[in-house]
């Protein structure tokens, strides 16, 4: 299981997972990739993202999980 918090978020996105995270990619609602992380998955800075809704695609050893988050300013 994967836990993303806080939601809504403003400065950082925190991710906790029972399995090893391989990558995290954040997409805006048009499907454009706006951030890709390949290491240091515990706390991801998102202060460069504009306010809005985003999809967070998390790839683990067991597969992919997509979660929706809101960025507020």
PDB file of N, CA, C and O in Angstrom:
ATOM      1  N   UNK A   1       0.832  -1.182   0.000  1.00  0.00           N
ATOM      2  CA  UNK A   1       0.000   0.000   0.000  1.00  0.00           C
ATOM      3  C   UNK A   1       0.877   1.246   0.000  1.00  0.00           C
ATOM      4  O   UNK A   1       1.975   1.253   0.555  1.00  0.00           O
ATOM      5  N   UNK A   2       0.369   2.297  -0.633  1.00  0.00           N
ATOM      6  CA  UNK A   2       1.096   3.556  -0.759  1.00  0.00           C
ATOM      7  C   UNK A   2       0.266   4.657  -0.126  1.00  0.00           C
ATOM      8  O   UNK A   2      -0.935   4.759  -0.376  1.00  0.00           O
ATOM      9  N   UNK A   3       0.904   5.482   0.693  1.00  0.00           N
ATOM     10  CA  UNK A   3       0.238   6.598   1.353  1.00  0.00           C
ATOM     11  C   UNK A   3       0.885   7.892   0.878  1.00  0.00           C
ATOM     12  O   UNK A   3       2.104   8.050   0.943  1.00  0.00           O
ATOM     13  N   UNK A   4       0.052   8.821   0.399  1.00  0.00           N
ATOM     14  CA  UNK A   4       0.505  10.148  -0.027  1.00  0.00           C
ATOM     15  C   UNK A   4      -0.129  11.160   0.914  1.00  0.00           C
ATOM     16  O   UNK A   4      -1.334  11.109   1.161  1.00  0.00           O
ATOM     17  N   UNK A   5       0.674  12.082   1.441  1.00  0.00           N
ATOM     18  CA  UNK A   5       0.141  13.098   2.336  1.00  0.00           C
ATOM     19  C   UNK A   5       1.061  14.305   2.323  1.00  0.00           C
ATOM     20  O   UNK A   5       2.211  14.158   1.910  1.00  0.00           O
ATOM     21  N   UNK A   6       0.634  15.482   2.743  1.00  0.00           N
ATOM     22  CA  UNK A   6      -0.762  15.837   2.982  1.00  0.00           C
ATOM     23  C   UNK A   6      -1.492  16.002   1.660  1.00  0.00           C
ATOM     24  O   UNK A   6      -0.856  16.072   0.608  1.00  0.00           O
ATOM     25  N   UNK A   7      -2.773  16.063   1.697  1.00  0.00           N
ATOM     26  CA  UNK A   7      -3.564  16.314   0.494  1.00  0.00           C
ATOM     27  C   UNK A   7      -4.803  17.086   0.918  1.00  0.00           C
ATOM     28  O   UNK A   7      -5.673  16.500   1.562  1.00  0.00           O
ATOM     29  N   UNK A   8      -4.932  18.357   0.595  1.00  0.00           N
ATOM     30  CA  UNK A   8      -4.103  19.135  -0.342  1.00  0.00           C
ATOM     31  C   UNK A   8      -2.725  19.467   0.242  1.00  0.00           C
ATOM     32  O   UNK A   8      -2.514  19.441   1.454  1.00  0.00           O
ATOM     33  N   UNK A   9      -1.798  19.777  -0.670  1.00  0.00           N
ATOM     34  CA  UNK A   9      -0.432  20.069  -0.272  1.00  0.00           C
ATOM     35  C   UNK A   9      -0.006  21.422  -0.812  1.00  0.00           C
ATOM     36  O   UNK A   9      -0.615  21.950  -1.741  1.00  0.00           O
ATOM     37  N   UNK A  10       1.061  21.987  -0.214  1.00  0.00           N
ATOM     38  CA  UNK A  10       1.531  23.280  -0.686  1.00  0.00           C
ATOM     39  C   UNK A  10       3.042  23.326  -0.908  1.00  0.00           C
ATOM     40  O   UNK A  10       3.496  23.920  -1.885  1.00  0.00           O
ATOM     41  N   UNK A  11       3.815  22.724  -0.041  1.00  0.00           N
ATOM     42  CA  UNK A  11       5.274  22.803  -0.143  1.00  0.00           C
ATOM     43  C   UNK A  11       5.934  21.477  -0.513  1.00  0.00           C
ATOM     44  O   UNK A  11       6.781  21.426  -1.404  1.00  0.00           O
ATOM     45  N   UNK A  12       5.539  20.399   0.181  1.00  0.00           N
ATOM     46  CA  UNK A  12       6.150  19.090  -0.049  1.00  0.00           C
ATOM     47  C   UNK A  12       5.088  17.999  -0.116  1.00  0.00           C
ATOM     48  O   UNK A  12       4.015  18.104   0.478  1.00  0.00           O
ATOM     49  N   UNK A  13       5.420  16.961  -0.851  1.00  0.00           N
ATOM     50  CA  UNK A  13       4.601  15.760  -0.953  1.00  0.00           C
ATOM     51  C   UNK A  13       5.365  14.648  -0.267  1.00  0.00           C
ATOM     52  O   UNK A  13       6.520  14.387  -0.605  1.00  0.00           O
ATOM     53  N   UNK A  14       4.737  13.993   0.689  1.00  0.00           N
ATOM     54  CA  UNK A  14       5.369  12.878   1.394  1.00  0.00           C
ATOM     55  C   UNK A  14       4.744  11.570   0.932  1.00  0.00           C
ATOM     56  O   UNK A  14       3.530  11.480   0.750  1.00  0.00           O
ATOM     57  N   UNK A  15       5.585  10.559   0.743  1.00  0.00           N
ATOM     58  CA  UNK A  15       5.122   9.252   0.278  1.00  0.00           C
ATOM     59  C   UNK A  15       5.670   8.170   1.197  1.00  0.00           C
ATOM     60  O   UNK A  15       6.863   8.142   1.500  1.00  0.00           O
ATOM     61  N   UNK A  16       4.796   7.288   1.632  1.00  0.00           N
ATOM     62  CA  UNK A  16       5.193   6.113   2.406  1.00  0.00           C
ATOM     63  C   UNK A  16       4.691   4.889   1.662  1.00  0.00           C
ATOM     64  O   UNK A  16       3.559   4.872   1.179  1.00  0.00           O
ATOM     65  N   UNK A  17       5.528   3.866   1.568  1.00  0.00           N
ATOM     66  CA  UNK A  17       5.153   2.652   0.846  1.00  0.00           C
ATOM     67  C   UNK A  17       5.718   1.426   1.549  1.00  0.00           C
ATOM     68  O   UNK A  17       6.808   1.462   2.120  1.00  0.00           O
ATOM     69  N   UNK A  18       4.949   0.336   1.495  1.00  0.00           N
ATOM     70  CA  UNK A  18       5.415  -0.940   2.038  1.00  0.00           C
ATOM     71  C   UNK A  18       6.440  -1.595   1.127  1.00  0.00           C
ATOM     72  O   UNK A  18       7.238  -2.420   1.571  1.00  0.00           O
ATOM     73  N   UNK A  19       6.415  -1.225  -0.152  1.00  0.00           N
ATOM     74  CA  UNK A  19       7.360  -1.790  -1.117  1.00  0.00           C
ATOM     75  C   UNK A  19       8.291  -0.700  -1.625  1.00  0.00           C
ATOM     76  O   UNK A  19       8.003   0.487  -1.473  1.00  0.00           O
ATOM     77  N   UNK A  20       9.395  -1.096  -2.222  1.00  0.00           N
ATOM     78  CA  UNK A  20      10.391  -0.145  -2.709  1.00  0.00           C
ATOM     79  C   UNK A  20       9.826   0.689  -3.856  1.00  0.00           C
ATOM     80  O   UNK A  20       9.278   0.150  -4.817  1.00  0.00           O
ATOM     81  N   UNK A  21       9.966   2.001  -3.744  1.00  0.00           N
ATOM     82  CA  UNK A  21       9.540   2.910  -4.803  1.00  0.00           C
ATOM     83  C   UNK A  21      10.684   3.050  -5.792  1.00  0.00           C
ATOM     84  O   UNK A  21      11.825   3.303  -5.406  1.00  0.00           O
ATOM     85  N   UNK A  22      10.369   2.883  -7.075  1.00  0.00           N
ATOM     86  CA  UNK A  22      11.384   2.999  -8.119  1.00  0.00           C
ATOM     87  C   UNK A  22      11.403   4.387  -8.743  1.00  0.00           C
ATOM     88  O   UNK A  22      12.471   4.915  -9.053  1.00  0.00           O
ATOM     89  N   UNK A  23      10.220   4.984  -8.931  1.00  0.00           N
ATOM     90  CA  UNK A  23      10.145   6.340  -9.482  1.00  0.00           C
ATOM     91  C   UNK A  23       8.797   6.961  -9.155  1.00  0.00           C
ATOM     92  O   UNK A  23       7.819   6.266  -8.879  1.00  0.00           O
ATOM     93  N   UNK A  24       8.772   8.287  -9.193  1.00  0.00           N
ATOM     94  CA  UNK A  24       7.544   9.046  -8.995  1.00  0.00           C
ATOM     95  C   UNK A  24       7.478  10.087 -10.103  1.00  0.00           C
ATOM     96  O   UNK A  24       8.449  10.802 -10.350  1.00  0.00           O
ATOM     97  N   UNK A  25       6.335  10.170 -10.765  1.00  0.00           N
ATOM     98  CA  UNK A  25       6.150  11.168 -11.812  1.00  0.00           C
ATOM     99  C   UNK A  25       4.823  11.876 -11.580  1.00  0.00           C
ATOM    100  O   UNK A  25       3.806  11.237 -11.308  1.00  0.00           O
ATOM    101  N   UNK A  26       4.843  13.199 -11.691  1.00  0.00           N
ATOM    102  CA  UNK A  26       3.653  14.005 -11.479  1.00  0.00           C
ATOM    103  C   UNK A  26       3.213  14.605 -12.803  1.00  0.00           C
ATOM    104  O   UNK A  26       4.015  15.170 -13.547  1.00  0.00           O
ATOM    105  N   UNK A  27       1.907  14.468 -13.085  1.00  0.00           N
ATOM    106  CA  UNK A  27       1.329  14.959 -14.326  1.00  0.00           C
ATOM    107  C   UNK A  27       0.271  16.008 -14.014  1.00  0.00           C
ATOM    108  O   UNK A  27      -0.454  15.897 -13.025  1.00  0.00           O
ATOM    109  N   UNK A  28       0.186  17.042 -14.877  1.00  0.00           N
ATOM    110  CA  UNK A  28      -0.929  17.970 -14.732  1.00  0.00           C
ATOM    111  C   UNK A  28      -2.159  17.346 -15.381  1.00  0.00           C
ATOM    112  O   UNK A  28      -2.074  16.251 -15.937  1.00  0.00           O
ATOM    113  N   UNK A  29      -3.289  18.021 -15.320  1.00  0.00           N
ATOM    114  CA  UNK A  29      -4.533  17.430 -15.811  1.00  0.00           C
ATOM    115  C   UNK A  29      -4.617  17.350 -17.331  1.00  0.00           C
ATOM    116  O   UNK A  29      -5.551  16.747 -17.860  1.00  0.00           O
ATOM    117  N   UNK A  30      -3.660  17.947 -18.044  1.00  0.00           N
ATOM    118  CA  UNK A  30      -3.614  17.790 -19.502  1.00  0.00           C
ATOM    119  C   UNK A  30      -2.798  16.561 -19.892  1.00  0.00           C
ATOM    120  O   UNK A  30      -2.725  16.207 -21.068  1.00  0.00           O
ATOM    121  N   UNK A  31      -2.179  15.906 -18.894  1.00  0.00           N
ATOM    122  CA  UNK A  31      -1.360  14.725 -19.162  1.00  0.00           C
ATOM    123  C   UNK A  31       0.111  15.032 -19.334  1.00  0.00           C
ATOM    124  O   UNK A  31       0.905  14.130 -19.604  1.00  0.00           O
ATOM    125  N   UNK A  32       0.491  16.303 -19.182  1.00  0.00           N
ATOM    126  CA  UNK A  32       1.889  16.703 -19.325  1.00  0.00           C
ATOM    127  C   UNK A  32       2.664  16.365 -18.053  1.00  0.00           C
ATOM    128  O   UNK A  32       2.220  16.687 -16.951  1.00  0.00           O
ATOM    129  N   UNK A  33       3.809  15.725 -18.202  1.00  0.00           N
ATOM    130  CA  UNK A  33       4.678  15.421 -17.074  1.00  0.00           C
ATOM    131  C   UNK A  33       5.325  16.718 -16.590  1.00  0.00           C
ATOM    132  O   UNK A  33       5.975  17.420 -17.365  1.00  0.00           O
ATOM    133  N   UNK A  34       5.143  17.035 -15.296  1.00  0.00           N
ATOM    134  CA  UNK A  34       5.685  18.278 -14.758  1.00  0.00           C
ATOM    135  C   UNK A  34       6.820  18.042 -13.763  1.00  0.00           C
ATOM    136  O   UNK A  34       7.545  18.977 -13.423  1.00  0.00           O
ATOM    137  N   UNK A  35       6.982  16.801 -13.293  1.00  0.00           N
ATOM    138  CA  UNK A  35       8.044  16.490 -12.337  1.00  0.00           C
ATOM    139  C   UNK A  35       8.285  14.993 -12.334  1.00  0.00           C
ATOM    140  O   UNK A  35       7.343  14.205 -12.248  1.00  0.00           O
ATOM    141  N   UNK A  36       9.569  14.595 -12.430  1.00  0.00           N
ATOM    142  CA  UNK A  36       9.914  13.180 -12.345  1.00  0.00           C
ATOM    143  C   UNK A  36      11.042  13.025 -11.336  1.00  0.00           C
ATOM    144  O   UNK A  36      12.051  13.726 -11.402  1.00  0.00           O
ATOM    145  N   UNK A  37      10.858  12.096 -10.401  1.00  0.00           N
ATOM    146  CA  UNK A  37      11.823  11.860  -9.336  1.00  0.00           C
ATOM    147  C   UNK A  37      12.283  10.406  -9.424  1.00  0.00           C
ATOM    148  O   UNK A  37      11.461   9.494  -9.512  1.00  0.00           O
ATOM    149  N   UNK A  38      13.604  10.193  -9.399  1.00  0.00           N
ATOM    150  CA  UNK A  38      14.141   8.839  -9.449  1.00  0.00           C
ATOM    151  C   UNK A  38      14.853   8.438  -8.163  1.00  0.00           C
ATOM    152  O   UNK A  38      15.395   7.336  -8.079  1.00  0.00           O
ATOM    153  N   UNK A  39      14.859   9.317  -7.159  1.00  0.00           N
ATOM    154  CA  UNK A  39      15.475   9.002  -5.872  1.00  0.00           C
ATOM    155  C   UNK A  39      14.918   9.947  -4.815  1.00  0.00           C
ATOM    156  O   UNK A  39      14.221  10.908  -5.140  1.00  0.00           O
ATOM    157  N   UNK A  40      15.230   9.671  -3.532  1.00  0.00           N
ATOM    158  CA  UNK A  40      14.768  10.502  -2.407  1.00  0.00           C
ATOM    159  C   UNK A  40      13.254  10.685  -2.433  1.00  0.00           C
ATOM    160  O   UNK A  40      12.757  11.806  -2.547  1.00  0.00           O
ATOM    161  N   UNK A  41      12.531   9.579  -2.326  1.00  0.00           N
ATOM    162  CA  UNK A  41      11.078   9.583  -2.487  1.00  0.00           C
ATOM    163  C   UNK A  41      10.298   9.969  -1.242  1.00  0.00           C
ATOM    164  O   UNK A  41       9.096  10.218  -1.335  1.00  0.00           O
ATOM    165  N   UNK A  42      10.938  10.027  -0.078  1.00  0.00           N
ATOM    166  CA  UNK A  42      10.196  10.289   1.150  1.00  0.00           C
ATOM    167  C   UNK A  42       9.524  11.654   1.147  1.00  0.00           C
ATOM    168  O   UNK A  42       8.345  11.768   1.482  1.00  0.00           O
ATOM    169  N   UNK A  43      10.270  12.694   0.767  1.00  0.00           N
ATOM    170  CA  UNK A  43       9.731  14.051   0.718  1.00  0.00           C
ATOM    171  C   UNK A  43      10.109  14.678  -0.611  1.00  0.00           C
ATOM    172  O   UNK A  43      11.289  14.830  -0.927  1.00  0.00           O
ATOM    173  N   UNK A  44       9.095  15.042  -1.387  1.00  0.00           N
ATOM    174  CA  UNK A  44       9.303  15.617  -2.717  1.00  0.00           C
ATOM    175  C   UNK A  44       8.868  17.075  -2.689  1.00  0.00           C
ATOM    176  O   UNK A  44       7.706  17.352  -2.392  1.00  0.00           O
ATOM    177  N   UNK A  45       9.774  18.031  -2.993  1.00  0.00           N
ATOM    178  CA  UNK A  45       9.377  19.438  -3.009  1.00  0.00           C
ATOM    179  C   UNK A  45       8.472  19.721  -4.211  1.00  0.00           C
ATOM    180  O   UNK A  45       8.800  19.363  -5.342  1.00  0.00           O
ATOM    181  N   UNK A  46       7.345  20.361  -3.956  1.00  0.00           N
ATOM    182  CA  UNK A  46       6.393  20.679  -5.031  1.00  0.00           C
ATOM    183  C   UNK A  46       6.086  22.175  -5.074  1.00  0.00           C
ATOM    184  O   UNK A  46       5.095  22.588  -5.676  1.00  0.00           O
ATOM    185  N   UNK A  47       6.933  22.990  -4.437  1.00  0.00           N
ATOM    186  CA  UNK A  47       6.671  24.418  -4.399  1.00  0.00           C
ATOM    187  C   UNK A  47       6.772  25.088  -5.773  1.00  0.00           C
ATOM    188  O   UNK A  47       6.324  26.225  -5.925  1.00  0.00           O
ATOM    189  N   UNK A  48       7.345  24.419  -6.776  1.00  0.00           N
ATOM    190  CA  UNK A  48       7.414  24.982  -8.122  1.00  0.00           C
ATOM    191  C   UNK A  48       6.128  24.741  -8.915  1.00  0.00           C
ATOM    192  O   UNK A  48       5.933  25.347  -9.968  1.00  0.00           O
ATOM    193  N   UNK A  49       5.252  23.866  -8.423  1.00  0.00           N
ATOM    194  CA  UNK A  49       4.009  23.569  -9.132  1.00  0.00           C
ATOM    195  C   UNK A  49       2.971  24.645  -8.870  1.00  0.00           C
ATOM    196  O   UNK A  49       2.874  25.176  -7.764  1.00  0.00           O
ATOM    197  N   UNK A  50       2.195  24.960  -9.902  1.00  0.00           N
ATOM    198  CA  UNK A  50       1.109  25.925  -9.760  1.00  0.00           C
ATOM    199  C   UNK A  50      -0.056  25.281  -9.024  1.00  0.00           C
ATOM    200  O   UNK A  50      -0.158  24.056  -8.945  1.00  0.00           O
ATOM    201  N   UNK A  51      -0.928  26.116  -8.492  1.00  0.00           N
ATOM    202  CA  UNK A  51      -2.121  25.609  -7.820  1.00  0.00           C
ATOM    203  C   UNK A  51      -2.956  24.815  -8.815  1.00  0.00           C
ATOM    204  O   UNK A  51      -3.122  25.231  -9.962  1.00  0.00           O
ATOM    205  N   UNK A  52      -3.481  23.675  -8.379  1.00  0.00           N
ATOM    206  CA  UNK A  52      -4.321  22.858  -9.246  1.00  0.00           C
ATOM    207  C   UNK A  52      -4.335  21.404  -8.827  1.00  0.00           C
ATOM    208  O   UNK A  52      -3.839  21.034  -7.763  1.00  0.00           O
ATOM    209  N   UNK A  53      -4.918  20.587  -9.696  1.00  0.00           N
ATOM    210  CA  UNK A  53      -5.038  19.144  -9.472  1.00  0.00           C
ATOM    211  C   UNK A  53      -3.961  18.441 -10.300  1.00  0.00           C
ATOM    212  O   UNK A  53      -3.726  18.789 -11.457  1.00  0.00           O
ATOM    213  N   UNK A  54      -3.312  17.450  -9.692  1.00  0.00           N
ATOM    214  CA  UNK A  54      -2.248  16.696 -10.355  1.00  0.00           C
ATOM    215  C   UNK A  54      -2.441  15.208 -10.108  1.00  0.00           C
ATOM    216  O   UNK A  54      -3.050  14.801  -9.118  1.00  0.00           O
ATOM    217  N   UNK A  55      -1.913  14.407 -11.021  1.00  0.00           N
ATOM    218  CA  UNK A  55      -1.886  12.960 -10.857  1.00  0.00           C
ATOM    219  C   UNK A  55      -0.460  12.546 -10.530  1.00  0.00           C
ATOM    220  O   UNK A  55       0.488  12.943 -11.208  1.00  0.00           O
ATOM    221  N   UNK A  56      -0.321  11.743  -9.482  1.00  0.00           N
ATOM    222  CA  UNK A  56       0.990  11.266  -9.054  1.00  0.00           C
ATOM    223  C   UNK A  56       1.074   9.787  -9.405  1.00  0.00           C
ATOM    224  O   UNK A  56       0.329   8.969  -8.865  1.00  0.00           O
ATOM    225  N   UNK A  57       1.987   9.448 -10.313  1.00  0.00           N
ATOM    226  CA  UNK A  57       2.177   8.070 -10.745  1.00  0.00           C
ATOM    227  C   UNK A  57       3.396   7.502 -10.016  1.00  0.00           C
ATOM    228  O   UNK A  57       4.520   7.963 -10.217  1.00  0.00           O
ATOM    229  N   UNK A  58       3.166   6.509  -9.176  1.00  0.00           N
ATOM    230  CA  UNK A  58       4.219   5.908  -8.366  1.00  0.00           C
ATOM    231  C   UNK A  58       4.499   4.506  -8.894  1.00  0.00           C
ATOM    232  O   UNK A  58       3.601   3.666  -8.959  1.00  0.00           O
ATOM    233  N   UNK A  59       5.740   4.264  -9.265  1.00  0.00           N
ATOM    234  CA  UNK A  59       6.147   2.943  -9.743  1.00  0.00           C
ATOM    235  C   UNK A  59       6.898   2.234  -8.627  1.00  0.00           C
ATOM    236  O   UNK A  59       7.902   2.729  -8.115  1.00  0.00           O
ATOM    237  N   UNK A  60       6.380   1.040  -8.256  1.00  0.00           N
ATOM    238  CA  UNK A  60       7.030   0.222  -7.237  1.00  0.00           C
ATOM    239  C   UNK A  60       7.424  -1.106  -7.875  1.00  0.00           C
ATOM    240  O   UNK A  60       7.151  -1.350  -9.050  1.00  0.00           O
ATOM    241  N   UNK A  61       8.061  -1.949  -7.093  1.00  0.00           N
ATOM    242  CA  UNK A  61       8.434  -3.280  -7.576  1.00  0.00           C
ATOM    243  C   UNK A  61       7.201  -4.108  -7.918  1.00  0.00           C
ATOM    244  O   UNK A  61       7.286  -5.047  -8.710  1.00  0.00           O
ATOM    245  N   UNK A  62       6.053  -3.768  -7.328  1.00  0.00           N
ATOM    246  CA  UNK A  62       4.820  -4.524  -7.571  1.00  0.00           C
ATOM    247  C   UNK A  62       3.957  -3.956  -8.693  1.00  0.00           C
ATOM    248  O   UNK A  62       2.970  -4.584  -9.077  1.00  0.00           O
ATOM    249  N   UNK A  63       4.302  -2.780  -9.233  1.00  0.00           N
ATOM    250  CA  UNK A  63       3.514  -2.177 -10.308  1.00  0.00           C
ATOM    251  C   UNK A  63       3.373  -0.684 -10.130  1.00  0.00           C
ATOM    252  O   UNK A  63       4.130  -0.052  -9.393  1.00  0.00           O
ATOM    253  N   UNK A  64       2.379  -0.124 -10.826  1.00  0.00           N
ATOM    254  CA  UNK A  64       2.157   1.318 -10.784  1.00  0.00           C
ATOM    255  C   UNK A  64       0.869   1.654 -10.041  1.00  0.00           C
ATOM    256  O   UNK A  64      -0.120   0.923 -10.104  1.00  0.00           O
ATOM    257  N   UNK A  65       0.912   2.785  -9.336  1.00  0.00           N
ATOM    258  CA  UNK A  65      -0.250   3.297  -8.619  1.00  0.00           C
ATOM    259  C   UNK A  65      -0.373   4.769  -8.987  1.00  0.00           C
ATOM    260  O   UNK A  65       0.627   5.487  -9.007  1.00  0.00           O
ATOM    261  N   UNK A  66      -1.586   5.226  -9.276  1.00  0.00           N
ATOM    262  CA  UNK A  66      -1.822   6.630  -9.574  1.00  0.00           C
ATOM    263  C   UNK A  66      -2.765   7.205  -8.536  1.00  0.00           C
ATOM    264  O   UNK A  66      -3.817   6.631  -8.254  1.00  0.00           O
ATOM    265  N   UNK A  67      -2.384   8.348  -7.964  1.00  0.00           N
ATOM    266  CA  UNK A  67      -3.184   9.042  -6.958  1.00  0.00           C
ATOM    267  C   UNK A  67      -3.379  10.486  -7.406  1.00  0.00           C
ATOM    268  O   UNK A  67      -2.521  11.057  -8.080  1.00  0.00           O
ATOM    269  N   UNK A  68      -4.510  11.069  -7.028  1.00  0.00           N
ATOM    270  CA  UNK A  68      -4.792  12.457  -7.351  1.00  0.00           C
ATOM    271  C   UNK A  68      -4.509  13.324  -6.124  1.00  0.00           C
ATOM    272  O   UNK A  68      -4.902  12.988  -5.007  1.00  0.00           O
ATOM    273  N   UNK A  69      -3.811  14.461  -6.355  1.00  0.00           N
ATOM    274  CA  UNK A  69      -3.523  15.403  -5.278  1.00  0.00           C
ATOM    275  C   UNK A  69      -3.879  16.811  -5.724  1.00  0.00           C
ATOM    276  O   UNK A  69      -3.941  17.108  -6.918  1.00  0.00           O
ATOM    277  N   UNK A  70      -4.113  17.675  -4.738  1.00  0.00           N
ATOM    278  CA  UNK A  70      -4.377  19.084  -4.995  1.00  0.00           C
ATOM    279  C   UNK A  70      -3.236  19.910  -4.440  1.00  0.00           C
ATOM    280  O   UNK A  70      -2.787  19.696  -3.314  1.00  0.00           O
ATOM    281  N   UNK A  71      -2.769  20.860  -5.242  1.00  0.00           N
ATOM    282  CA  UNK A  71      -1.759  21.811  -4.789  1.00  0.00           C
ATOM    283  C   UNK A  71      -2.468  23.130  -4.534  1.00  0.00           C
ATOM    284  O   UNK A  71      -3.164  23.641  -5.412  1.00  0.00           O
ATOM    285  N   UNK A  72      -2.298  23.687  -3.334  1.00  0.00           N
ATOM    286  CA  UNK A  72      -2.927  24.951  -2.969  1.00  0.00           C
ATOM    287  C   UNK A  72      -1.849  25.961  -2.623  1.00  0.00           C
ATOM    288  O   UNK A  72      -0.778  25.601  -2.134  1.00  0.00           O
ATOM    289  N   UNK A  73      -2.134  27.195  -2.874  1.00  0.00           N
ATOM    290  CA  UNK A  73      -1.208  28.300  -2.547  1.00  0.00           C
ATOM    291  C   UNK A  73      -1.864  29.277  -1.626  1.00  0.00           C
ATOM    292  O   UNK A  73      -1.248  30.270  -1.239  1.00  0.00           O
TER     293      UNK A  73
END
